């Protein structure tokens, strides 16, 4: 299959590209290589698959409609996995326009490319952040998600709605995947595990928000990638039983679906830090702080529908996943 992977130098995009190449797909990867975080890390991720005979990398920005249009016309993709986005809950409070430009305008350009070039299936990254103010656990794809707590979350909810209109109007199969706190080797430096590891090794305090009373459904990178691959091969279908008098938020009369991909096993943040301390052989000096604006206290994915439809369930235990990250971190940054 010829697949476009956007955000191919990113955490998930790079790992996905490697797995797709391993199974024989032809990948066109695009990334704008922005400076939201360490560009050297992006280059190092990319170097793992850059020279593969079935991989082509293009440095470009999805905010440029003409460049995106030309890309789709030239390559005629069978599948598209859209992972390029402006990430980060807290940064969305500081710089909301970046989220409009990339997550809304950029996503529109991807939708238009798919529409005009007969793409068989668009899979795109949504987020557990869309559950916002919801407190009923676990978070279910059948729950209403109309109360986001950050602009980032609002942009991801908007993506799901935008995709639905294209599925409805143009019969474009689209599937949105709500990822739950992805972690692991080659991760993002703005994520907690990365920050905590750097601080503990450097002898600095770690900032623990909500006084450590968070629960997160930490999901290992390999589990996320395997889930994406399961979905790519199964384009979204019409739900012929969908009823507008009792509308199911997760399906549609159009070929549109959303799914949770999470570990289905929430972990207390202090236990997560404990697993990190164990892997590092060091104790963390914790600074306990209140809940940050835009954050949600807990996340917990209901993945029953995903497991049933794709016969796949994430399985990496957090302790082992954290150890894998620490081993990678020490090797990559040449720590003793």
C-alpha positions in Angstrom: 0.0 0.0 0.0 1.2 3.5 -0.7 0.6 5.5 2.4 1.1 9.2 3.3 2.3 9.7 6.9 2.2 13.3 8.1 4.4 14.2 11.1 6.8 11.5 10.0 9.7 12.9 12.1 7.4 13.0 15.2 7.2 10.5 18.0 4.3 8.4 16.6 4.9 9.2 13.0 8.4 7.9 12.9 7.6 4.7 14.8 4.6 4.1 12.5 6.7 4.7 9.4 9.2 2.0 10.5 6.5 -0.6 11.1 4.8 0.1 7.8 8.1 -0.2 6.0 8.8 -3.4 7.8 5.6 -4.9 6.4 6.3 -3.8 2.8 4.3 -0.6 2.4 5.6 2.4 0.4 5.7 5.5 2.6 5.8 9.1 1.7 6.6 11.0 5.0 6.1 14.7 5.4 7.1 17.0 8.3 7.7 20.7 8.7 10.5 20.1 11.3 9.4 23.0 13.4 11.2 24.1 16.6 8.4 23.4 19.1 10.9 21.0 20.7 14.5 19.8 20.0 14.9 19.5 16.2 17.9 17.2 16.6 15.7 14.6 18.2 13.4 14.8 15.2 16.4 14.3 12.8 17.6 11.4 14.9 14.2 9.7 14.7 14.0 10.2 11.0 17.5 8.8 10.5 16.2 5.4 11.5 14.2 5.0 8.3 15.2 7.9 6.1 17.4 5.7 3.8 14.9 2.9 3.4 14.3 2.1 -0.3 10.5 2.4 0.1 10.6 5.7 2.1 10.5 9.2 0.7 10.8 12.2 3.0 9.5 15.7 2.1 10.0 18.8 4.3 6.9 20.8 3.9 4.1 22.5 5.9 0.5 21.3 5.7 -0.6 24.9 6.2 0.5 25.6 2.6 -2.6 24.5 0.5 -0.8 24.6 -2.9 2.0 22.3 -1.7 -0.4 19.8 -0.1 -2.5 19.8 -3.3 0.5 19.1 -5.5 1.6 16.3 -3.1 -1.6 14.5 -3.4 -1.8 14.9 -7.1 1.7 13.6 -7.7 1.6 10.5 -5.4 -2.0 9.3 -5.5 -2.0 7.7 -2.0 -4.2 4.7 -1.1 -4.1 5.5 2.6 -3.3 8.6 4.7 -2.3 8.6 8.4 -2.5 12.2 9.6 -0.4 12.7 12.7 1.0 16.2 12.0 -0.4 18.6 14.6 0.5 21.3 17.0 0.6 19.3 20.2 0.4 20.3 23.9 -2.4 21.3 26.2 -0.5 24.1 28.0 1.0 25.6 24.9 -2.5 26.0 23.4 -3.3 28.4 26.2 -0.2 30.5 25.4 -0.4 30.4 21.6 -3.9 29.4 20.4 -3.4 30.6 16.8 -0.8 28.0 16.2 -3.5 25.4 16.8 -5.8 27.1 14.3 -3.1 27.2 11.6 -2.0 23.6 11.9 -4.8 21.6 13.5 -7.7 23.3 11.7 -6.4 24.9 8.5 -3.7 22.2 7.9 -6.2 19.4 8.5 -8.6 21.0 6.0 -5.9 20.8 3.4 -5.4 17.1 4.1 -9.2 16.5 3.9 -9.3 18.3 0.5 -6.3 16.3 -0.7 -8.1 13.0 0.2 -11.4 14.2 -1.3 -10.0 15.1 -4.7 -7.6 12.1 -5.1 -9.8 9.1 -4.2 -8.0 8.2 -1.0 -9.4 4.9 0.3 -9.0 5.7 4.0 -8.0 8.7 6.1 -6.8 7.8 9.7 -6.1 10.8 11.9 -5.0 11.5 15.4 -7.6 12.7 17.9 -6.9 12.8 21.6 -8.2 11.7 25.0 -8.3 15.5 25.7 -11.6 15.7 23.9 -13.3 14.1 27.0 -12.6 17.4 28.8 -14.9 18.0 31.7 -16.3 14.4 31.6 -15.9 12.6 34.9 -17.7 9.3 34.2 -15.0 6.6 33.9 -13.9 4.9 31.8 -14.2 7.4 29.0 -16.4 5.8 26.3 -16.6 6.7 22.6 -20.4 6.7 23.2 -20.1 9.6 25.6 -20.8 13.2 24.7 -17.6 15.2 24.3 -18.8 18.8 24.1 -16.9 20.3 27.0 -13.2 20.6 26.2 -10.9 22.2 28.8 -8.2 23.5 26.5 -7.9 24.9 23.0 -5.9 21.9 22.0 -8.7 19.6 23.0 -11.2 21.9 21.1 -9.1 21.6 17.9 -9.1 17.8 18.2 -12.8 17.7 18.7 -13.1 20.0 15.7 -11.1 17.5 13.6 -13.6 14.8 14.4 -16.4 17.0 13.2 -14.6 18.2 10.1 -13.8 14.6 9.2 -17.5 13.7 9.6 -18.6 16.4 7.1 -16.2 15.0 4.5 -17.3 11.4 5.2 -21.0 12.6 4.8 -20.6 14.8 1.8 -17.9 12.9 -0.2 -18.2 9.4 1.1 -14.6 9.6 2.3 -13.9 6.9 4.9 -12.3 8.6 8.0 -11.3 7.1 11.3 -10.3 9.3 14.3 -8.1 7.7 17.0 -8.2 9.2 20.5 -4.8 8.4 21.9 -4.3 8.2 25.6 -1.0 9.6 27.0 1.5 8.0 24.7 5.0 7.3 26.1 8.1 5.3 25.3 11.5 5.6 23.6 12.0 8.5 21.2 9.2 10.4 23.0 8.5 14.1 23.1 10.6 16.3 25.5 7.5 18.3 26.5 5.9 15.2 28.1 6.1 14.4 31.8 8.2 11.2 31.5 10.9 13.0 29.5 10.9 16.1 31.8 11.0 13.9 35.0 13.8 11.8 33.7 15.9 14.8 32.8 15.3 16.5 36.1 16.0 13.5 38.3 19.2 12.7 36.5 20.2 16.4 36.8 19.4 16.5 40.5 16.6 19.0 40.0 13.1 19.0 41.5 10.2 17.6 39.4 7.0 19.6 39.3 4.1 17.3 40.2 0.7 18.9 39.4 -2.6 18.3 41.2 -0.4 17.3 44.1 0.2 14.0 42.4 -3.5 13.1 42.4 -3.6 12.4 38.7 -4.5 9.1 37.1 -3.4 8.6 33.5 -4.0 5.7 31.0 -0.4 5.6 29.9 -0.1 3.8 26.6 3.2 2.5 25.2 4.3 3.7 21.7 4.4 0.2 20.2 0.8 -0.5 21.3 -0.3 2.8 19.7 1.4 2.0 16.4 0.0 -1.6 16.3 -3.4 -0.1 16.9 -3.0 2.4 14.0 -1.9 -0.4 11.7 -5.0 -2.5 12.5 -7.2 0.5 11.7 -5.5 1.5 8.4 -6.4 -1.9 6.9 -10.1 -1.6 7.8 -11.7 1.6 6.3 -14.5 3.1 8.3 -17.9 1.8 7.3 -21.4 3.2 7.3 -23.5 2.2 10.4 -26.8 1.2 8.8 -28.4 1.1 12.2 -27.5 4.6 13.1 -30.6 6.6 14.2 -30.9 10.3 14.3 -33.5 10.1 17.0 -30.9 8.5 19.3 -27.6 9.4 17.7 -24.5 7.3 18.5 -21.6 9.8 18.9 -19.0 7.1 17.8 -20.6 6.0 14.4 -22.6 7.5 11.6 -24.6 6.8 8.5 -21.5 8.1 6.8 -18.3 6.1 6.7 -16.9 7.7 9.8 -15.7 6.2 13.1 -13.8 7.3 16.2 -12.1 4.9 18.7 -10.1 5.1 21.9 -6.6 3.6 21.9 -5.5 3.4 25.5 -4.0 0.9 27.9 -7.4 0.4 29.7 -5.5 0.5 33.0 -5.1 4.0 34.6 -2.0 4.5 36.8 -1.6 7.0 39.7 1.0 9.6 38.7 2.9 9.0 41.9 3.1 5.3 41.0 4.3 6.3 37.5 7.0 8.4 39.2 7.8 5.4 41.4 8.4 3.2 38.4 10.7 5.8 37.0 12.6 6.1 40.3 13.0 2.3 40.3 14.4 2.3 36.7 16.8 5.1 37.4 17.8 3.9 40.8 17.3 7.4 42.1 14.7 9.2 44.2 12.8 12.2 42.9 12.7 15.5 44.7 9.0 16.4 44.2 7.5 19.9 44.2 3.7 19.3 44.6 1.7 21.9 42.8 -2.0 22.6 42.0 -3.8 21.4 38.9 -2.7 23.4 35.8 -5.2 25.2 33.7 -6.5 23.0 30.8 -5.5 19.7 32.5 -7.9 17.0 33.4 -7.4 15.1 36.7 -7.9 11.5 35.3 -8.0 9.6 32.0 -9.2 6.1 31.5 -10.0 4.5 28.1 -12.9 2.2 27.5 -11.5 0.2 24.6 -14.1 -2.6 24.4 -15.3 -1.6 21.0 -11.8 -1.4 19.6 -10.8 -4.8 21.0 -14.0 -6.3 19.6 -13.7 -4.9 16.1 -9.9 -5.2 15.7 -9.1 -8.1 17.9 -6.3 -6.1 19.5 -5.6 -4.8 23.0 -2.6 -2.7 24.2 -0.6 -4.8 26.6 2.7 -3.1 27.7 2.9 -2.9 31.5 3.9 0.6 32.7 6.9 -0.6 34.7 8.4 -2.3 31.7 7.5 0.6 29.3 9.1 3.1 31.7 12.3 1.0 31.9 12.5 0.8 28.1 12.3 4.6 28.0 15.0 5.0 30.6 17.3 2.6 28.8 16.8 4.5 25.6 17.2 7.9 27.2 20.5 6.9 28.9 21.8 5.6 25.6 20.6 8.5 23.5 21.9 11.2 25.8 25.0 9.2 26.8 24.2 9.2 30.5 26.2 7.2 33.0 
